[in-house]
């Protein structure tokens, strides 16, 4: 599965998407708590807990609700509710994410958050408009009339909404050509027409790379060069309908013809003795992969398997009269969108030009001054800082309406590598003077490079620097671990000396032993200090019974005024000027040069916050850091920060990812959630 990229701290496998995966929409149509610079570690604040640990607030005026949908016998995740309507009728409402992804409905542009135009085997010029309602963390669409017109049968069964759609037939599948040869035209476009006897739900999924089998050579001395082109990627289009048997036969892979046992060839001595010629015969170029690999029917669904070259992706749409699914294989599959999704929330996606390059960008514009709209950090684990999860899962646990992945983390031990602060409390301290964003509940933001300066002060006024707070970044020196880390601390390096501090007094001194072996409880009324490397010599000055205190300040000091902070980096833009200094923020050369998918967060001149996902340029890979800074500047950012990216990039809204298919997104440690507070 995909992983985060290398952050310059720890080696992590990096998944480079080999297609432009801005699909979900293309397929289915996404009071200030100030603190002083001095913070006492004996704060009685408890560790922030996940909002979802308490039950979700009840939805008023709802007859029944749930978070699973049974669609033609298959149980899938999706939020829904039913409400009393006119004349005693029950109205059915689906969350818009489930409606897009499970049914294949295309959302059209809208400037009214209460009404959403949709298109599904119907006219784009005179679209059906569905009423919307924001409840909890989702926007629900009233699909009652839509379902009746389409002939659906709907019934609530506990937590599950059972939907049965009329049986459909796939009558024909016609590609404009059978294969894609990108060696001739890298940006070649192909269209596949799928004819149906009636509208039916459909979905698209992205699979793994397609492995090419090299044909055997009859001459053992002939070298078969390895292809330098990125491999094709598998995609599947699934329709709730049964294909005509002729189609299944037409697109069933033929077994390879039997071949005679290879002859045992003796070495060609004449060839070995003859002088090497400057030119060697060029082996024949293998034929391009068939576009349609297979058509099969599984459990009353037709599955069309495709092999799509690097740089191309499917853009799927529907038309009516006749009912038809159109699959366009193209280098620019992103469909432009501008949808007012909710009060203070606008979903947009467009191509942004940078010189001759075109980058697909999906972003949310957030008005933080809109009543009830707040931002908060969120993280994966329920009982500490160690852990990762898909952003979708974390956002839903927190009951976030929207969100984006946040800072870096160690892929191996799933520990944070950067600042996380919530409600004025540090969950994890910053590292390496890297870029960070801070904010408050009044819609004010601050961007800069952040350092936390903590000092351990003894009774005789000796001062020792504490370099790291609740961090997975391990270096020689003193580190501090609080109950926010978890109930226990397990040594991250060999031979640490661990000091237990309770109520500002050292109560114990323990040898850490081997890395990962012995868990040491973290006192709820204190913290642990770990002495690593050269810092171990300080243990003799910190005897049991000694009184200690901690001074804590941020640099710049402005950061200390904000209750919420997420650190990542590098800082891209400040006061409209590009200030990128990845080397100064201690990122690796490989990371700096990498062209990859990027996540970002910025503020504009109007005070709007934007969270952005920039994917692979048309015909190539994603932006490098310089291009990312330039793109954010072009989009009107006054201040901008690069967040963790690559396969971590995940832009969430209302139950689904807007920028990519969930199967292509890696698990992440933390993120920034956007919340709608009840009125």
ZAPA-847517 format. One line per 10 residues: their letters; for each residue x, y, z of C-alpha. Coordinates in Angstrom, 1 decimal. Example, Ala and Ser with C-alpha at 12.3 -4.5 7.8 and 13.67 -1.06 7.14 Angstrom:
# ZAPA-847517
AS> 12.3/-4.5/7.8 ~ 13.7/-1.1/7.1
//
This chain:
# ZAPA-847517
XXXXXXXXXX> 0.0/0.0/0.0 ~ 1.1/3.6/-0.5 ~ 3.1/5.3/2.1 ~ 4.1/8.8/3.1 ~ 7.2/10.1/1.4 ~ 10.6/10.6/3.0 ~ 10.5/13.7/5.2 ~ 14.3/13.9/5.6 ~ 14.1/12.4/9.1 ~ 13.2/8.8/8.6
XXXXXXXXXX> 13.1/6.6/5.5 ~ 9.7/5.8/4.5 ~ 8.6/4.1/1.3 ~ 7.0/6.7/-1.0 ~ 4.2/5.8/-3.3 ~ 4.2/7.9/-6.5 ~ 0.8/7.7/-8.2 ~ 1.2/6.6/-11.8 ~ -2.0/8.2/-12.9 ~ -3.7/11.4/-12.2
XXXXXXXXXX> -6.2/10.3/-9.6 ~ -8.5/13.3/-9.3 ~ -11.3/10.9/-9.8 ~ -13.9/10.9/-7.3 ~ -15.7/13.7/-8.8 ~ -14.8/12.8/-12.3 ~ -16.1/9.4/-11.7 ~ -19.2/10.0/-9.7 ~ -20.6/13.0/-11.3 ~ -16.4/16.4/-2.9
XXXXXXXXXX> -13.6/32.8/21.8 ~ -9.6/32.5/21.7 ~ -8.0/30.3/24.3 ~ -4.8/32.3/24.8 ~ -1.8/31.0/26.7 ~ 1.2/32.7/28.1 ~ 4.7/32.1/26.8 ~ 5.4/30.5/30.2 ~ 3.4/27.2/30.6 ~ 3.5/25.1/33.7
XXXXXXXXXX> 3.7/21.4/33.2 ~ 1.5/20.9/36.3 ~ -1.5/22.0/34.4 ~ -4.6/20.0/35.4 ~ -6.0/19.9/31.9 ~ -6.7/16.4/30.8 ~ -5.5/15.0/27.5 ~ -7.8/16.0/24.7 ~ -10.0/13.1/23.7 ~ -11.8/12.2/20.5
XXXXXXXXXX> -15.1/13.9/20.1 ~ -16.5/10.5/19.0 ~ -15.9/9.0/22.4 ~ -19.2/10.6/23.5 ~ -22.3/9.7/21.5 ~ -23.1/11.8/18.5 ~ -25.8/14.4/19.2 ~ -29.3/13.2/18.2 ~ -30.6/14.4/14.9 ~ -33.9/16.3/15.5
XXXXXXXXXX> -36.9/15.5/13.3 ~ -35.4/12.2/12.1 ~ -37.5/9.0/12.1 ~ -34.6/6.6/11.5 ~ -30.9/6.9/10.5 ~ -27.8/4.8/10.0 ~ -24.4/4.5/8.4 ~ -24.7/1.5/6.2 ~ -26.4/1.0/2.9 ~ -27.4/-2.3/1.3
XXXXXXXXXX> -27.3/-1.7/-2.4 ~ -28.7/-4.7/-4.4 ~ -27.5/-7.1/-1.7 ~ -24.0/-5.5/-1.1 ~ -23.6/-3.8/2.3 ~ -21.5/-0.6/2.0 ~ -20.6/2.3/4.3 ~ -22.8/5.4/3.8 ~ -24.8/7.7/6.1 ~ -28.6/8.1/5.5
XXXXXXXXXX> -31.7/9.2/7.3 ~ -35.4/9.2/6.9 ~ -37.7/12.0/8.0 ~ -41.5/12.5/8.2 ~ -42.8/14.3/5.1 ~ -46.1/15.6/3.9 ~ -49.3/13.5/4.3 ~ -47.5/11.0/6.5 ~ -45.0/10.0/3.8 ~ -41.4/9.2/4.8
XXXXXXXXXX> -38.7/11.0/2.9 ~ -35.3/9.4/2.3 ~ -32.0/11.3/2.5 ~ -28.5/10.1/1.5 ~ -25.2/11.8/2.4 ~ -23.9/13.4/-0.7 ~ -20.6/11.5/-0.5 ~ -22.4/8.1/-0.6 ~ -24.7/9.3/-3.4 ~ -21.8/10.2/-5.5
XXXXXXXXXX> -19.6/7.3/-4.9 ~ -22.1/4.4/-4.7 ~ -24.6/5.5/-7.3 ~ -22.4/7.4/-9.7 ~ -24.3/10.7/-9.6 ~ -22.5/13.7/-11.0 ~ -22.7/16.9/-9.0 ~ -23.0/20.1/-11.0 ~ -22.0/23.7/-10.1 ~ -24.1/25.4/-7.5
XXXXXXXXXX> -24.0/28.7/-5.6 ~ -26.9/27.7/-3.3 ~ -25.9/25.4/-0.5 ~ -29.5/24.4/0.1 ~ -29.9/23.0/-3.5 ~ -27.7/20.6/-5.4 ~ -28.1/20.1/-9.2 ~ -27.3/16.5/-10.2 ~ -26.9/14.6/-13.4 ~ -27.4/10.8/-13.8
XXXXXXXXXX> -28.4/9.4/-17.2 ~ -30.1/12.7/-17.7 ~ -29.7/16.2/-19.2 ~ -26.9/18.5/-18.0 ~ -28.7/21.6/-19.4 ~ -31.9/21.0/-17.4 ~ -30.6/19.0/-14.4 ~ -32.6/17.6/-11.5 ~ -32.1/19.8/-8.4 ~ -32.2/18.0/-5.0
XXXXXXXXXX> -32.8/19.8/-1.6 ~ -30.0/19.5/0.8 ~ -29.7/19.7/4.6 ~ -26.7/19.9/6.9 ~ -27.1/17.6/9.9 ~ -24.3/16.5/12.1 ~ -21.2/16.1/10.0 ~ -22.9/15.4/6.7 ~ -24.9/17.1/4.0 ~ -27.9/15.0/3.1
XXXXXXXXXX> -29.8/15.1/-0.2 ~ -33.5/14.4/-0.4 ~ -33.5/11.5/-2.9 ~ -37.2/10.5/-2.4 ~ -38.5/11.6/-5.8 ~ -35.2/10.7/-7.5 ~ -35.6/7.1/-6.2 ~ -39.3/6.9/-7.1 ~ -38.6/8.0/-10.7 ~ -35.8/5.5/-11.0
XXXXXXXXXX> -38.0/2.7/-9.8 ~ -36.0/2.0/-6.6 ~ -37.3/0.1/-3.7 ~ -36.1/1.5/-0.3 ~ -36.6/0.1/3.2 ~ -34.9/0.9/6.5 ~ -33.7/-2.1/8.4 ~ -32.2/-1.0/11.7 ~ -28.8/0.7/10.9 ~ -29.0/-0.3/7.2
XXXXXXXXXX> -30.9/1.4/4.4 ~ -31.8/-1.4/1.9 ~ -31.9/-0.1/-1.7 ~ -32.9/-2.4/-4.6 ~ -32.7/-1.0/-8.1 ~ -34.4/-2.5/-11.2 ~ -32.4/-5.1/-13.0 ~ -30.4/-3.7/-15.9 ~ -28.8/-5.2/-19.0 ~ -25.4/-4.2/-20.5
XXXXXXXXXX> -26.2/-4.6/-24.2 ~ -22.9/-3.4/-25.8 ~ -19.4/-2.3/-25.0 ~ -17.7/-0.4/-27.9 ~ -14.2/1.1/-27.6 ~ -13.0/3.6/-30.2 ~ -9.9/1.4/-30.4 ~ -8.8/-1.8/-28.8 ~ -5.5/-0.6/-27.2 ~ -3.6/2.5/-26.2
XXXXXXXXXX> -0.1/2.8/-27.6 ~ 1.4/5.7/-25.6 ~ 4.8/5.2/-27.2 ~ 3.4/6.8/-30.3 ~ 1.2/9.4/-28.6 ~ 1.7/9.8/-24.9 ~ -1.5/11.9/-24.5 ~ -3.7/9.7/-26.6 ~ -7.4/9.7/-25.8 ~ -9.8/6.8/-26.1
XXXXXXXXXX> -13.5/6.5/-25.5 ~ -15.5/3.4/-24.4 ~ -19.2/3.4/-24.8 ~ -21.2/1.1/-22.5 ~ -24.9/0.7/-23.7 ~ -27.6/-0.1/-21.1 ~ -31.3/-0.8/-21.3 ~ -31.9/1.4/-18.3 ~ -30.0/3.7/-15.8 ~ -28.2/1.7/-13.1
XXXXXXXXXX> -25.7/2.4/-10.3 ~ -22.0/2.3/-11.2 ~ -18.6/2.8/-9.5 ~ -15.0/3.1/-10.6 ~ -12.0/1.8/-8.6 ~ -8.2/2.0/-9.1 ~ -6.2/-1.1/-8.8 ~ -2.6/-2.1/-8.8 ~ 0.0/-1.9/-11.6 ~ -0.3/-4.3/-14.5
XXXXXXXXXX> 2.7/-6.6/-14.7 ~ 4.0/-7.2/-18.2 ~ 5.3/-10.7/-19.0 ~ 8.3/-10.6/-21.2 ~ 8.1/-13.1/-24.1 ~ 10.9/-15.8/-24.1 ~ 13.7/-15.4/-26.6 ~ 14.8/-18.2/-28.9 ~ 18.3/-16.9/-28.7 ~ 19.8/-17.1/-25.2
XXXXXXXXXX> 22.5/-14.5/-26.2 ~ 19.9/-11.8/-27.1 ~ 19.3/-9.3/-24.3 ~ 15.7/-8.2/-23.9 ~ 15.9/-4.6/-22.7 ~ 13.7/-3.7/-19.7 ~ 11.0/-1.1/-20.3 ~ 11.7/2.3/-18.9 ~ 8.1/3.4/-19.2 ~ 6.0/3.3/-16.1
XXXXXXXXXX> 3.7/0.3/-16.0 ~ 0.0/0.4/-16.8 ~ -2.5/0.6/-14.0 ~ -5.6/-1.5/-13.5 ~ -8.9/0.2/-13.3 ~ -12.3/-1.4/-13.0 ~ -15.8/-0.1/-13.9 ~ -18.5/-1.9/-12.1 ~ -22.2/-1.7/-13.1 ~ -25.3/-3.1/-11.4
XXXXXXXXXX> -26.4/-5.0/-14.4 ~ -25.7/-8.2/-16.4 ~ -23.7/-8.1/-19.6 ~ -24.9/-9.9/-22.7 ~ -23.0/-13.3/-22.9 ~ -21.6/-12.2/-26.3 ~ -19.8/-9.4/-24.6 ~ -18.3/-11.7/-21.9 ~ -17.0/-14.0/-24.6 ~ -15.7/-11.1/-26.7
XXXXXXXXXX> -13.6/-9.7/-23.8 ~ -12.5/-13.0/-22.2 ~ -8.8/-13.3/-22.2 ~ -7.6/-16.2/-24.4 ~ -5.3/-18.7/-22.8 ~ -1.8/-18.7/-24.3 ~ -1.2/-21.1/-27.1 ~ 0.8/-24.2/-26.1 ~ 4.4/-24.0/-27.0 ~ 6.9/-26.7/-27.8
XXXXXXXXXX> 9.5/-27.5/-25.2 ~ 12.5/-25.1/-25.8 ~ 15.3/-26.7/-27.7 ~ 18.6/-27.1/-25.8 ~ 20.9/-24.7/-27.6 ~ 24.7/-25.1/-27.6 ~ 26.8/-22.1/-27.2 ~ 27.4/-20.3/-30.5 ~ 31.2/-20.3/-30.6 ~ 31.4/-18.5/-33.8
XXXXXXXXXX> 29.4/-15.6/-32.4 ~ 31.6/-15.6/-29.3 ~ 34.8/-15.4/-31.4 ~ 33.5/-12.8/-33.9 ~ 34.2/-9.1/-33.2 ~ 31.5/-7.1/-31.5 ~ 29.6/-5.0/-34.0 ~ 28.6/-1.5/-33.1 ~ 25.0/-2.2/-33.8 ~ 22.9/-5.0/-32.4
XXXXXXXXXX> 19.5/-6.1/-33.8 ~ 16.7/-4.4/-32.0 ~ 14.1/-6.8/-30.6 ~ 10.6/-6.3/-31.7 ~ 8.5/-3.8/-29.6 ~ 5.9/-5.7/-27.7 ~ 2.3/-4.9/-28.6 ~ 0.5/-2.5/-26.3 ~ -1.7/-3.9/-23.6 ~ -5.3/-4.4/-24.6
XXXXXXXXXX> -7.4/-1.5/-23.1 ~ -10.3/-3.8/-22.1 ~ -8.7/-6.7/-20.3 ~ -11.8/-8.6/-19.4 ~ -15.6/-8.3/-19.0 ~ -17.2/-10.6/-16.4 ~ -20.4/-10.9/-14.4 ~ -20.0/-11.5/-10.7 ~ -23.1/-11.5/-8.4 ~ -25.3/-9.7/-10.8
XXXXXXXXXX> -22.7/-7.0/-11.5 ~ -20.8/-6.5/-14.7 ~ -17.1/-5.7/-14.1 ~ -15.1/-4.1/-16.9 ~ -11.3/-4.4/-16.2 ~ -9.1/-1.9/-18.0 ~ -5.4/-1.5/-18.4 ~ -4.5/2.2/-18.6 ~ -1.1/3.7/-19.3 ~ 0.8/6.1/-17.1
XXXXXXXXXX> -0.5/9.7/-17.4 ~ -4.0/8.7/-18.3 ~ -7.1/8.2/-16.2 ~ -10.8/7.4/-16.8 ~ -13.3/10.2/-16.8 ~ -16.8/8.6/-16.5 ~ -20.1/10.3/-17.4 ~ -23.6/9.2/-18.3 ~ -26.2/10.2/-20.9 ~ -29.8/9.2/-21.4
XXXXXXXXXX> -31.8/8.4/-24.6 ~ -30.1/6.0/-25.1 ~ -28.9/5.2/-21.7 ~ -25.1/5.0/-21.9 ~ -22.0/5.1/-19.7 ~ -19.2/7.0/-21.4 ~ -15.6/6.2/-20.3 ~ -13.1/8.7/-21.6 ~ -9.4/7.7/-21.1 ~ -7.6/11.0/-21.1
XXXXXXXXXX> -4.6/12.9/-19.6 ~ -6.9/15.6/-18.0 ~ -9.8/13.7/-16.3 ~ -10.5/16.4/-13.7 ~ -14.0/17.9/-14.2 ~ -14.0/21.5/-13.1 ~ -16.3/22.2/-10.1 ~ -17.5/25.2/-8.1 ~ -20.0/24.1/-5.5 ~ -21.2/26.0/-2.5
XXXXXXXXXX> -21.5/23.0/-0.2 ~ -22.5/24.7/3.0 ~ -22.4/28.0/4.9 ~ -18.8/29.1/4.7 ~ -17.7/26.0/2.8 ~ -17.0/26.1/-1.0 ~ -15.7/23.1/-2.9 ~ -13.7/23.9/-6.0 ~ -11.5/22.0/-8.5 ~ -9.8/23.4/-11.6
XXXXXXXXXX> -6.6/23.1/-13.6 ~ -4.0/25.7/-12.6 ~ -1.4/26.7/-15.2 ~ 2.2/27.2/-14.2 ~ 4.1/28.1/-17.4 ~ 3.5/25.3/-19.8 ~ 2.4/22.8/-17.1 ~ -1.2/22.2/-16.1 ~ -1.9/21.0/-12.5 ~ -5.2/19.6/-11.3
XXXXXXXXXX> -6.1/21.2/-8.0 ~ -8.9/20.3/-5.6 ~ -9.6/22.6/-2.7 ~ -12.0/23.8/-0.1 ~ -12.5/27.5/0.7 ~ -13.4/28.0/4.3 ~ -14.8/31.2/5.9 ~ -13.6/30.8/9.5 ~ -15.7/33.8/10.6 ~ -19.0/32.1/9.6
XXXXXXXXXX> -21.0/31.3/12.6 ~ -20.5/27.8/13.9 ~ -17.5/26.9/11.7 ~ -14.3/26.0/13.6 ~ -11.0/24.2/12.9 ~ -9.2/21.8/15.2 ~ -6.3/19.3/15.0 ~ -7.3/15.7/15.0 ~ -5.3/12.5/15.3 ~ -5.8/8.8/14.7
XXXXXXXXXX> -5.3/7.2/18.1 ~ -8.0/6.9/20.8 ~ -5.7/6.6/23.8 ~ -2.4/8.3/23.0 ~ -0.3/9.6/20.1 ~ 0.9/6.4/18.6 ~ -1.2/5.3/15.6 ~ -2.3/5.9/12.1 ~ -5.6/5.6/10.2 ~ -7.2/6.7/6.9
XXXXXXXXXX> -8.2/10.3/7.1 ~ -11.8/9.3/6.3 ~ -11.9/7.2/9.5 ~ -10.4/9.9/11.7 ~ -12.6/12.6/10.4 ~ -15.7/10.5/10.9 ~ -14.7/9.6/14.5 ~ -14.3/13.3/15.3 ~ -17.5/14.2/13.5 ~ -15.7/16.6/11.2
XXXXXXXXXX> -17.5/18.0/8.2 ~ -14.3/18.4/6.3 ~ -10.5/18.0/6.7 ~ -7.1/17.5/5.3 ~ -4.1/15.4/6.4 ~ -1.6/17.3/8.5 ~ 2.0/16.9/9.6 ~ 4.7/14.2/9.3 ~ 5.1/11.0/11.2 ~ 7.3/8.0/11.4
XXXXXXXXXX> 5.8/5.2/9.3 ~ 7.4/2.4/11.3 ~ 6.4/3.3/14.8 ~ 3.5/5.6/13.8 ~ 4.7/8.5/16.1 ~ 4.4/12.2/15.3 ~ 7.2/14.2/13.8 ~ 6.0/17.7/14.4 ~ 3.8/20.1/16.3 ~ 0.3/19.3/17.4
XXXXXXXXXX> -1.4/21.7/19.9 ~ -5.1/21.7/20.7 ~ -7.1/23.8/23.2 ~ -3.8/25.4/24.4 ~ -2.2/22.1/25.3 ~ 0.8/20.7/23.5 ~ 0.2/17.2/22.3 ~ 3.5/17.0/20.4 ~ 6.2/19.6/20.2 ~ 7.8/21.0/17.0
XXXXXXXXXX> 11.1/19.8/15.5 ~ 13.9/21.4/13.4 ~ 12.4/24.9/13.3 ~ 10.0/23.7/10.6 ~ 6.9/25.6/9.2 ~ 3.7/25.5/11.1 ~ 0.2/27.1/11.1 ~ -1.5/28.4/14.3 ~ -5.0/29.7/14.7 ~ -7.8/30.6/17.2
XXXXXXXXXX> -11.6/30.3/17.3 ~ -11.9/33.9/16.0 ~ -10.7/33.1/12.5 ~ -7.2/34.5/13.0 ~ -4.2/32.6/11.6 ~ -0.4/32.8/12.0 ~ 2.3/31.1/9.8 ~ 6.0/30.8/10.5 ~ 8.8/28.5/11.4 ~ 8.3/27.2/14.9
XXXXXXXXXX> 10.5/26.2/17.8 ~ 9.4/25.3/21.3 ~ 12.0/26.2/23.9 ~ 11.5/24.2/27.1 ~ 14.0/24.4/30.0 ~ 14.2/22.1/33.1 ~ 15.0/24.3/36.2 ~ 16.4/22.6/39.3 ~ 16.1/23.8/42.9 ~ 19.6/25.4/42.7
XXXXXXXXXX> 18.6/27.2/39.5 ~ 20.5/24.9/37.2 ~ 19.0/25.0/33.7 ~ 18.9/22.1/31.3 ~ 17.4/22.3/27.8 ~ 14.5/19.9/26.9 ~ 14.8/19.4/23.2 ~ 11.7/17.4/22.4 ~ 8.2/17.0/23.7 ~ 6.1/13.9/23.0
XXXXXXXXXX> 8.0/13.4/19.8 ~ 8.9/10.5/17.6 ~ 12.0/12.4/16.5 ~ 14.9/10.9/18.5 ~ 18.2/12.6/19.1 ~ 20.8/12.9/21.9 ~ 19.5/15.1/24.7 ~ 16.6/15.4/27.1 ~ 13.0/14.6/25.9 ~ 9.8/14.9/27.9
XXXXXXXXXX> 6.7/12.7/27.7 ~ 3.4/13.7/29.2 ~ 0.1/11.8/29.6 ~ -0.9/13.0/26.1 ~ 1.7/10.5/24.8 ~ -0.3/7.7/26.3 ~ -0.5/5.7/29.6 ~ 3.1/4.4/29.2 ~ 6.4/5.2/27.5 ~ 8.6/2.6/25.9
XXXXXXXXXX> 12.2/3.5/25.2 ~ 12.9/4.6/21.7 ~ 16.7/4.1/22.0 ~ 19.0/1.8/24.0 ~ 20.3/2.7/27.5 ~ 18.1/5.7/28.2 ~ 17.8/7.1/31.7 ~ 14.2/7.7/32.7 ~ 13.2/10.2/35.4 ~ 9.7/10.1/36.8
XXXXXXXXXX> 8.4/13.5/37.8 ~ 5.3/13.9/39.9 ~ 4.0/17.2/41.3 ~ 7.2/19.0/40.4 ~ 9.4/16.4/42.1 ~ 11.6/13.6/40.8 ~ 10.2/10.5/42.4 ~ 12.2/7.8/40.6 ~ 15.1/7.2/38.3 ~ 15.0/4.1/36.0
XXXXXXXXXX> 17.3/2.5/33.5 ~ 15.5/2.3/30.1 ~ 17.3/-0.9/29.0 ~ 16.9/-2.1/25.4 ~ 14.8/-0.2/22.9 ~ 11.1/-1.2/22.8 ~ 11.3/-3.7/25.7 ~ 10.0/-2.1/29.0 ~ 7.0/0.2/29.2 ~ 7.2/2.8/31.9
XXXXXXXXXX> 3.9/4.3/33.3 ~ 3.5/8.0/32.7 ~ 2.1/9.6/35.9 ~ -1.1/11.6/35.4 ~ 0.1/14.3/37.8 ~ 3.5/14.7/36.0 ~ 5.7/13.5/33.2 ~ 8.7/11.5/32.3 ~ 12.1/12.8/31.3 ~ 14.3/10.6/29.1
XXXXXXXXXX> 18.1/11.3/29.0 ~ 19.7/10.1/25.8 ~ 23.3/10.1/24.8 ~ 25.4/12.9/26.3 ~ 22.5/14.0/28.4 ~ 22.8/10.9/30.6 ~ 25.6/12.6/32.5 ~ 22.9/15.0/33.9 ~ 21.3/12.2/35.8 ~ 23.7/12.7/38.8
XXXXXXXXXX> 22.4/16.2/39.2 ~ 18.8/15.1/39.1 ~ 18.5/12.8/42.1 ~ 15.3/11.3/43.6 ~ 13.5/13.9/45.7 ~ 14.9/16.9/43.8 ~ 12.4/19.7/43.0 ~ 12.2/20.7/39.4 ~ 10.1/23.1/37.3 ~ 9.8/23.8/33.6
XXXXXXXXXX> 9.7/27.1/31.6 ~ 8.2/27.0/28.2 ~ 8.2/29.5/25.3 ~ 7.7/29.5/21.6 ~ 9.9/31.2/19.0 ~ 8.6/33.3/17.5 ~ 6.6/34.3/20.6 ~ 3.5/35.0/18.5 ~ 2.8/31.3/18.3 ~ 2.1/31.1/22.0
XXXXXXXXXX> -1.0/33.3/21.6 ~ -2.8/30.6/19.6 ~ -4.5/27.5/21.1 ~ -4.2/25.4/17.9 ~ -1.1/24.5/16.0 ~ -0.2/22.0/13.3 ~ 3.4/21.7/12.2 ~ 4.6/20.3/8.9 ~ 6.8/22.3/6.4 ~ 8.4/23.7/4.6
XXXXXXXXXX> 6.9/27.1/4.9 ~ 6.0/28.2/1.3 ~ 4.6/31.7/1.3 ~ 4.6/34.6/3.8 ~ 3.1/38.0/3.1 ~ 2.5/37.0/-0.5 ~ 6.3/36.3/-1.0 ~ 7.7/32.9/-1.6 ~ 10.0/32.1/1.4 ~ 10.7/28.4/0.7
XXXXXXXXXX> 13.9/27.2/2.5 ~ 13.5/23.4/2.6 ~ 17.2/23.0/3.3 ~ 17.0/25.3/6.3 ~ 14.1/23.3/7.6 ~ 16.3/20.1/7.4 ~ 14.5/18.3/4.7 ~ 16.5/15.8/2.7 ~ 17.7/16.5/-0.9 ~ 15.6/13.7/-2.2
XXXXXXXXXX> 12.5/15.2/-0.6 ~ 13.3/18.6/-2.0 ~ 13.7/17.4/-5.5 ~ 10.8/15.0/-5.5 ~ 7.9/15.6/-7.9 ~ 4.9/14.4/-6.0 ~ 1.3/15.0/-5.0 ~ 1.1/17.8/-2.4 ~ -1.2/18.9/0.4 ~ -1.3/22.6/1.4
XXXXXXXXXX> -3.0/25.1/3.6 ~ -3.1/28.8/3.2 ~ -5.0/32.1/3.9 ~ -6.0/34.7/1.3 ~ -6.3/38.5/1.3 ~ -10.0/38.2/2.3 ~ -9.2/36.1/5.3 ~ -10.5/32.9/3.7 ~ -8.7/29.7/4.5 ~ -7.9/27.2/1.7
XXXXXXXXXX> -7.0/23.5/2.1 ~ -5.6/22.2/-1.1 ~ -4.6/19.0/-2.9 ~ -2.5/19.3/-6.0 ~ -2.1/16.1/-8.0 ~ -0.1/14.9/-11.0 ~ 0.4/17.5/-13.8 ~ -1.0/16.6/-17.2 ~ 1.4/14.0/-18.7 ~ 3.7/13.8/-15.7
XXXXXXXXXX> 4.2/13.8/-12.0 ~ 3.1/16.2/-9.3 ~ 4.8/19.5/-8.4 ~ 8.2/19.8/-6.6 ~ 8.4/22.1/-3.6 ~ 9.2/25.2/-5.7 ~ 6.3/24.6/-8.0 ~ 4.1/24.0/-5.0 ~ 5.0/27.4/-3.6 ~ 4.4/29.1/-7.0
XXXXXXXXXX> 1.0/27.4/-7.4 ~ -0.1/28.5/-4.0 ~ 1.0/32.0/-4.8 ~ -0.9/31.9/-8.1 ~ -4.0/30.8/-6.3 ~ -4.0/34.0/-4.2 ~ -2.3/32.7/-1.0 ~ -0.9/35.4/1.4 ~ 0.6/32.8/3.7 ~ 1.0/29.1/2.8
XXXXXXXXXX> 2.4/25.9/4.3 ~ 3.2/22.6/2.8 ~ 1.7/19.6/4.6 ~ 2.6/16.0/4.4 ~ 1.9/14.7/0.9 ~ 2.3/11.9/-1.6 ~ -0.1/9.1/-0.7 ~ -0.9/10.9/2.5 ~ -2.6/13.7/0.6 ~ -6.3/13.4/1.5
XXXXXXXXXX> -9.0/16.1/1.2 ~ -12.2/15.1/3.0 ~ -15.7/16.4/2.7 ~ -19.0/15.0/4.0 ~ -18.0/11.4/4.2 ~ -15.7/10.9/1.2 ~ -12.4/12.1/-0.3 ~ -12.7/14.7/-3.0 ~ -9.3/14.4/-4.6 ~ -8.7/10.7/-4.9
XXXXXXXXXX> -10.2/7.3/-4.4 ~ -9.9/6.1/-0.8 ~ -8.1/3.0/-1.9 ~ -5.1/5.1/-3.1 ~ -4.8/7.1/0.1 ~ -2.3/6.0/2.9 ~ -3.0/5.9/6.6 ~ -2.0/9.2/8.3 ~ -1.2/10.2/11.9 ~ -3.0/13.6/12.1
XXXXXXXXX> -5.0/16.1/10.3 ~ -6.9/19.4/10.5 ~ -10.6/19.0/10.9 ~ -13.4/21.6/10.1 ~ -16.4/21.4/12.3 ~ -20.0/22.8/12.2 ~ -21.1/23.5/15.7 ~ -24.8/23.1/16.4 ~ -26.8/26.4/16.4
//
